[in-house]
C-alpha cells in the first residue's frame, strides 16, 4: 500500500502517543498500517531519549515504533538552515535545536509539521497541523 500522505511529526506527537492521546495514537497506527508516511528529525529521537522519565520500557516501545517511521537525514543545507533559524529566533526560548531542525527539514521537503503544540510554530511555519487535522487529510 502506498501512503496517501507524508508529514513530519515533532516530539510532542511521540510524547502524546506514549501519554495516551487518541489522535496521536491513531496517527501513528496509520503509519504502522502504511496509510501515512511519518518522518521525524533525528533530533526528535534525541529529545525523546533525553527525557528524565525515559526508561527501558519507553525505549522498547519507541524502538518498535521507529521501525515504521522515516528518519530525515541532516545534510549541509538542513544544518545551515537550522543554524539560521536558531539565530533568527534566539529571543524565543521555546525554539530549541529540535524545533529549528524540524522547520528546516519542512522548508526544504515541503512536508507539513504535525504537532500537539501549534503555538510553538506560529509566525514561523504556515504549514503546521494537529494530529486530528492530519487524520482528516487521510479520510
C-alpha positions, 0 to 999 in steps of 0.5 A, spaced: 500 500 500 502 506 498 501 512 503 496 517 501 500 522 505 507 524 508 508 529 514 513 530 519 511 529 526 515 533 532 516 530 539 510 532 542 506 527 537 511 521 540 510 524 547 502 524 546 502 517 543 506 514 549 501 519 554 495 516 551 492 521 546 487 518 541 489 522 535 496 521 536 495 514 537 491 513 531 496 517 527 501 513 528 497 506 527 496 509 520 503 509 519 504 502 522 498 500 517 502 504 511 496 509 510 501 515 512 508 516 511 511 519 518 518 522 518 521 525 524 528 529 525 533 525 528 533 530 533 526 528 535 529 521 537 534 525 541 529 529 545 525 523 546 531 519 549 533 525 553 527 525 557 528 524 565 522 519 565 525 515 559 526 508 561 527 501 558 520 500 557 519 507 553 525 505 549 522 498 547 516 501 545 519 507 541 524 502 538 518 498 535 515 504 533 521 507 529 521 501 525 515 504 521 517 511 521 522 515 516 528 518 519 530 525 515 537 525 514 541 532 516 545 534 510 549 541 509 543 545 507 538 542 513 544 544 518 545 551 515 538 552 515 537 550 522 543 554 524 539 560 521 533 559 524 536 558 531 539 565 530 533 568 527 529 566 533 534 566 539 529 571 543 524 565 543 526 560 548 521 555 546 525 554 539 530 549 541 535 545 536 529 540 535 524 545 533 529 549 528 531 542 525 524 540 524 522 547 520 528 546 516 527 539 514 519 542 512 522 548 508 526 544 504 521 537 503 515 541 503 512 536 508 507 539 513 509 539 521 504 535 525 504 537 532 500 537 539 503 544 540 501 549 534 503 555 538 510 553 538 510 554 530 506 560 529 509 566 525 514 561 523 511 555 519 504 556 515 504 549 514 503 546 521 497 541 523 494 537 529 494 530 529 486 530 528 487 535 522 492 530 519 487 524 520 482 528 516 487 529 510 487 521 510 479 520 510 
